[in-house]
Amino acid sequence: MNGERPLLLDSIKFHLQANAPFWIQFIPQTGGSIDLKLETHLLHGFCKLILDAEKKACWGLDLNLPGSEEMHVPAHMLN
């Protein structure tokens, strides 16, 4: 929990290593980091969440995933 103020990211680092999860480090201006490690099968879904959030926020960044036009997986419940 960061309190009442939202985190403002200063930078994002991507780490790629053989036989290891894809590691994303979100580094806020206040120091420290928030680490997210994703197995390959979760990475595309995470990127899709970022794309959907950007569109909903109307930031106009024109983000896209290579090949995302072909992937139309419907939402489903996990439980």
N, C-alpha and C positions, 0 to 999 in steps of 0.2 A: 504494500500500500504506500502510495506516495503522498498521502494527505489529501488536501483539497485542491491542490494545484496539479494540472496535467503535466506529464513529462514532455519536454521539448527536446527532440533528438538533435544532437550535434553531428553525429555520423553513424554510419552502418558499415560493419565489416563482414565480409563473407569469407569463410574458411572452407577450403576443399582439401580433403585428404582421402587417399585410397582406403577402402574398407572401413570408412567411418561415416557417421551421419553428416549431412550438410549442416553447417553451423553458421548461424547468423547472430551477430552481436550488435544490439542496439545500444548506442552510447549517448546518454543524455548530457546536456550542458552541465548538470550538477555533479557529474562524475559517476563512476561505477559503470555497470553495464547490465543489460538484460539479455540473457543468452537463450537462444532457441535452437535446438538441435532436432532436425527432421530427417527421418529415413526417406529414401528416394520415393517410396509410394505415397508419402504424405506431402511432399514438396509441391506438386502440381495443385493439389487442393488448397494449400495455403496461399499460393499465388493467385488462385481464383478468388479467394476471399478478399485479398488486397485489391484486385481489379474491381470486384463488385462494390467494395467500400468507396473506392475512388469515384466510380460512376454515380453512386448515391450522393456523395458529397459535392458533385458537380465541380470538381477542381479543374477539369479540362486538360488533364495530363496526357490523354490519348495513349494509355498503356495498353499493351496486348501481349499475349503469349503466343509464341510460334506454334501453329497448329491448333490453337484454341477454337478456331471456327468449326473444326471437325468434331470437337469434343462437346457433346451436349448430354452430360450425365444428369438425370433428374435427381432432385433432392430426395432423400429418404431418411427414415428414422433409424437410429442406431439401436435403440432398445425397444 
